[in-house]
């Protein structure tokens, strides 16, 4: 198992990769594939606001580094898609 951690815009993005099952339920054998799972944790609360974080993000690829790259890219896109607007009082 491999793990990759990064801080992106005040969020900790942690990716873990493992080898995925190598057969479909019907019994067809496929090339070895890897599953990367990413979790997002808020490390900076900025002006005290907590953000609703997306659930775990998963991506499959034929190589471990490719799976991590896809998963981290998906996590960054999810963070970029969160509203960062803070209404002034």
N, C-alpha and C positions, 0 to 999 in steps of 0.2 A: 504494500500500500504506500502511496506517495501522498504528500500533502503540500499545499501551496497557500500562503497567507499574504494578504496585501491590505493596505489602508487606501480607501478611495472615497474622497469627499466626506470624510468624517465617519465612514463605515468600515468595519473590518470584514473583509471578504475571505472566507476560508474554503478552499477546495480540497477534496479528498478524492482520489481515484482508485479504482479497483477493477480487476478483470470481471467482466460481466459474464453471465452464463453463455456458453457457446452453442446453444441449440434453441430453436424456436419450440413452442409447445407441440407442434406437429411432428417434431423429431428431425427436422431438416437441420443439418450442421451448417454453421456459418463461420466465417473467419473470426479469429479471436477479436473480441471487442472489449472496449474499456468504458466504464461508467464513471463519470465525475459528478460529484454532488457538492454543491456550494451552499453555504449558509452565510447570511448577512447579519451583522451585529452592529448596532449604532454605538460608536465610541465617543463621539462628540455630540453634546446636546445643544450646541450653539446657544440660542437664547432660551434654553430650558425646555424646548419642545421635543417630544418623543415622536418619532415617525412610525407609522404602521409599516412593518417590513414584510416583504414577500416571503412565502414559504420556501423551503429548500428548492433549489434549481438543479435539474439533472440534465446531462448531455452525454450522448454516446459518441464514440469515435473508434477508429481502427488502431490508434496509438495513444498511450497514456498522456503524452504532452498535448496532443491534439484535443483530447477530451477536456483537459484542464483549461486549455485556451478557449474552447467553445463555452465552457461553463462560466469562466471568469468574464468573458465578453457578455454573456447573458446577464450576469449579475450587475455589471456596470450599466448595461442598458436599463435594467430594472431600477437602479438607483437614479439614473438620469431621468427616468420617467416619473419619479416621485415628485410631488409638488414641493417646491422649496420656498413658496411665497409665504411670508410672515406678515400678517396685518398689523400695522402700527396702531397703537391706542392713542 
